[in-house]
Amino acid sequence: MMKYSRQRESIKNFLISRCDHPTAETIYENIRLENPNISLGTVYRNLSLLSDIGEIQKISPGTGPDRFDGNTAPHYHLFCKECGGVFDLMMDNIDHINTIAGAAFSGTVEGHVTHFYGLCPDCKKNKKKA
């Protein structure tokens, strides 16, 4: 059993209240408003711990900083190639891809990570104007 931490709880609650997948720095700036003594290092350590124990998701877009998601239910994300934003995709589950991947593989496929890339609605709209 992990010891209760008010700082960790406030980070988790902040993430649950958001759907924009903030960076550690954004989380730190917001958490500091209610807890001015918190350090960026503490935020990073708690994000790592919360991610490791499955209470939040860490999303690594490949370029730019990691993002964090308070929604741990299985779902997919789109990375906007223009603004760098990370967006939830509301779509049917594609877990059947594990069966497809395992069909010609002699080992066992237990899961997958799927990222989608494209333009968010705002960037798509702005691109049409240009």
C-alpha positions in Angstrom: 0.0 0.0 0.0 1.4 3.3 -1.0 1.4 6.2 1.5 -1.1 8.9 0.8 0.3 12.1 -0.8 -1.7 15.3 -1.0 0.5 16.5 -3.9 0.0 13.2 -5.8 -3.7 13.4 -5.2 -3.9 17.0 -6.5 -1.9 16.0 -9.7 -4.3 13.1 -10.3 -7.4 15.2 -9.7 -6.1 17.9 -12.0 -5.5 15.4 -14.8 -8.9 13.8 -14.3 -10.5 17.3 -14.8 -8.7 17.8 -18.1 -9.1 16.4 -21.6 -6.2 18.3 -23.3 -3.4 15.9 -22.3 -1.2 18.5 -20.6 2.6 18.4 -20.3 4.4 18.0 -17.0 5.2 21.8 -17.1 1.6 22.7 -17.6 0.6 20.4 -14.7 3.3 22.0 -12.6 2.2 25.6 -13.4 -1.4 24.8 -12.5 -0.7 22.7 -9.3 1.6 25.5 -8.1 -1.4 27.8 -7.8 -2.9 25.7 -5.0 0.4 24.3 -3.7 3.1 27.0 -4.2 5.8 24.9 -2.5 5.7 22.0 -5.0 8.7 21.6 -7.2 8.8 20.6 -10.8 10.9 17.5 -9.7 8.1 16.4 -7.4 5.5 16.8 -10.2 7.7 14.6 -12.5 8.3 12.0 -9.8 4.6 11.8 -9.1 3.6 11.6 -12.8 6.1 8.8 -13.2 4.7 6.9 -10.2 1.1 7.4 -11.2 1.9 6.2 -14.7 3.8 3.2 -13.4 0.9 2.1 -11.2 -1.7 2.7 -13.9 -3.6 5.6 -12.4 -2.8 7.9 -15.3 -1.5 7.4 -18.9 1.8 8.8 -20.1 1.6 9.6 -23.8 4.8 9.9 -25.8 4.1 11.7 -29.1 7.6 11.0 -30.4 8.4 14.7 -30.8 8.0 17.2 -28.0 7.4 16.5 -24.4 5.4 13.6 -23.0 1.7 14.3 -22.3 -0.5 12.9 -19.5 -4.0 11.6 -19.5 -6.2 11.1 -16.4 -8.5 8.7 -18.5 -7.0 5.2 -18.1 -9.8 3.5 -20.0 -8.6 2.0 -23.3 -8.9 4.7 -26.0 -6.9 6.1 -28.9 -5.2 9.4 -29.5 -4.5 11.6 -32.6 -1.4 13.7 -32.6 -1.8 16.9 -34.6 1.1 17.4 -37.0 0.5 21.1 -37.1 0.0 22.3 -33.5 1.4 19.3 -31.6 -1.9 18.8 -29.7 -3.0 15.4 -28.5 -6.7 14.5 -28.9 -8.9 11.7 -27.8 -10.5 9.8 -30.7 -14.0 8.5 -30.2 -14.0 5.2 -32.1 -14.8 1.5 -31.9 -12.2 -0.6 -30.1 -9.7 -2.3 -32.5 -8.4 -4.9 -30.1 -9.0 -7.5 -32.9 -5.7 -6.1 -34.4 -3.9 -8.3 -31.8 -5.4 -11.4 -33.4 -4.4 -10.2 -36.9 -0.8 -9.3 -35.6 -0.5 -12.7 -34.0 -1.7 -14.8 -37.0 1.7 -15.2 -38.6 3.8 -14.8 -35.4 4.9 -17.8 -33.4 4.9 -15.9 -30.1 2.0 -14.3 -28.3 0.7 -10.8 -29.0 -0.7 -9.4 -25.8 -1.5 -5.9 -26.7 -0.8 -2.9 -28.9 -0.1 0.8 -28.9 -1.7 2.7 -31.8 -1.2 6.4 -32.5 -3.0 8.3 -35.2 -1.5 11.4 -36.9 -3.3 14.2 -38.7 -4.7 17.6 -38.2 -7.0 18.7 -35.3 -10.2 20.5 -36.2 -8.7 24.0 -35.7 -5.6 23.3 -37.8 -7.7 21.7 -40.5 -9.9 24.8 -40.6 -6.9 27.1 -40.7 -5.2 25.1 -43.5 -8.3 25.5 -45.6 -8.2 29.3 -45.2 -4.6 29.5 -46.3 
